[in-house]
Amino acid sequence: MQPRAPGAEIGEDHPLVAAVDEAHATVFGSTPERDVTRWFSDASALSRYGIPTLNYGTSTGLMDVELGENLDIDGLVKTAETYALVAKRICG
């Protein structure tokens, strides 16, 4: 049996969610989609210690059998720009 990580949750009204929504809309021209991840990330451990977290980023979608995990470079660059805008808003 595989070990399971506790889930992570953040309220839709949290300032971090608003910052990501605004930055994503600025960079991509639309609000980000929402999903429930089914893979492990550091969000689980961080939220256990009271650190608000969310998972954000571009996705490969379903794995390509030949290419494996891969990302569109433009999407990766725009995601990095979104992170920078979020940091600027949250950190001042």
PAFI-884610 format. One record per residue (C-alpha): x, y, z; residue number from 1; residue in three letters. Coordinates in Angstrom, 1 decimal. Example, Ala and Ser with C-alpha at 12.3 -4.5 7.8 and 13.67 -1.06 7.14 Angstrom:
<drengus>
       xx       yy       zz     k     r
     12.3     -4.5      7.8     1   ALA
     13.7     -1.1      7.1     2   SER
</drengus>
This chain:
<drengus>
       xx       yy       zz     k     r
      0.0      0.0      0.0     1   MET
      1.3      3.4     -1.0     2   GLN
      1.6      6.1      1.8     3   PRO
     -1.0      8.9      1.4     4   ARG
     -0.4     12.5      2.0     5   ALA
     -3.0     14.6      3.7     6   PRO
     -4.8     17.0      1.4     7   GLY
     -4.4     20.7      1.2     8   ALA
     -7.2     23.3      0.9     9   GLU
     -7.3     27.0      0.6    10   ILE
    -10.4     29.2      0.7    11   GLY
    -11.6     30.9     -2.5    12   GLU
    -11.6     34.2     -0.6    13   ASP
     -7.9     33.9      0.4    14   HIS
     -5.6     36.8     -0.9    15   PRO
     -3.3     34.3     -2.5    16   LEU
     -6.1     32.9     -4.7    17   VAL
     -7.0     36.4     -5.7    18   ALA
     -3.4     37.3     -6.5    19   ALA
     -3.1     34.2     -8.7    20   VAL
     -6.4     34.8    -10.4    21   ASP
     -5.4     38.5    -11.2    22   GLU
     -1.9     37.7    -12.4    23   ALA
     -3.1     34.7    -14.5    24   HIS
     -5.7     36.9    -16.2    25   ALA
     -3.1     39.6    -16.8    26   THR
     -0.7     37.2    -18.5    27   VAL
     -3.1     34.7    -20.2    28   PHE
     -6.1     36.9    -20.8    29   GLY
     -8.6     34.8    -18.8    30   SER
     -9.1     33.4    -15.3    31   THR
     -7.3     30.1    -14.5    32   PRO
     -9.3     26.9    -14.4    33   GLU
     -9.7     25.0    -11.1    34   ARG
     -9.0     21.4    -10.5    35   ASP
     -8.4     19.0     -7.7    36   VAL
     -5.0     17.5     -7.9    37   THR
     -4.5     13.8     -7.2    38   ARG
     -0.8     13.8     -6.9    39   TRP
      1.5     14.7     -4.1    40   PHE
      3.0     18.1     -3.7    41   SER
      4.6     20.2     -0.9    42   ASP
      1.2     21.9     -0.4    43   ALA
      0.1     19.0      1.8    44   SER
      3.0     19.4      4.2    45   ALA
      3.0     23.2      4.2    46   LEU
     -0.7     23.5      4.9    47   SER
     -0.3     21.1      7.9    48   ARG
      1.9     23.9      9.5    49   TYR
     -0.6     26.7      8.7    50   GLY
      1.1     27.9      5.6    51   ILE
     -1.5     28.8      3.0    52   PRO
     -0.7     27.0     -0.3    53   THR
     -2.1     26.2     -3.7    54   LEU
     -0.8     24.4     -6.7    55   ASN
     -0.5     26.5     -9.9    56   TYR
      1.1     25.9    -13.2    57   GLY
      0.9     24.7    -16.7    58   THR
      0.2     21.0    -17.3    59   SER
      1.2     18.4    -19.8    60   THR
     -2.3     17.0    -19.7    61   GLY
     -2.3     13.3    -20.4    62   LEU
      1.2     11.9    -20.7    63   MET
      2.5     11.4    -24.3    64   ASP
      3.7      7.8    -24.6    65   VAL
      6.6      8.9    -26.8    66   GLU
      7.5     12.3    -25.2    67   LEU
      6.6     11.6    -21.6    68   GLY
      6.1     14.7    -19.5    69   GLU
      6.6     17.8    -21.6    70   ASN
      5.6     21.4    -21.5    71   LEU
      5.0     24.1    -24.1    72   ASP
      7.8     26.6    -23.7    73   ILE
      5.4     29.6    -24.1    74   ASP
      3.1     28.2    -21.4    75   GLY
      6.1     27.7    -19.1    76   LEU
      7.4     31.3    -19.7    77   VAL
      3.9     32.7    -19.1    78   LYS
      3.6     30.7    -15.9    79   THR
      6.9     32.1    -14.6    80   ALA
      5.6     35.6    -15.4    81   GLU
      2.5     34.8    -13.5    82   THR
      4.5     33.7    -10.5    83   TYR
      6.5     36.9    -10.6    84   ALA
      3.3     39.0    -10.6    85   LEU
      1.9     37.1     -7.7    86   VAL
      5.1     37.5     -5.7    87   ALA
      5.1     41.3     -6.4    88   LYS
      1.5     41.6     -5.2    89   ARG
      1.9     39.4     -2.1    90   ILE
      5.3     40.7     -1.1    91   CYS
      4.9     44.2     -2.2    92   GLY
</drengus>
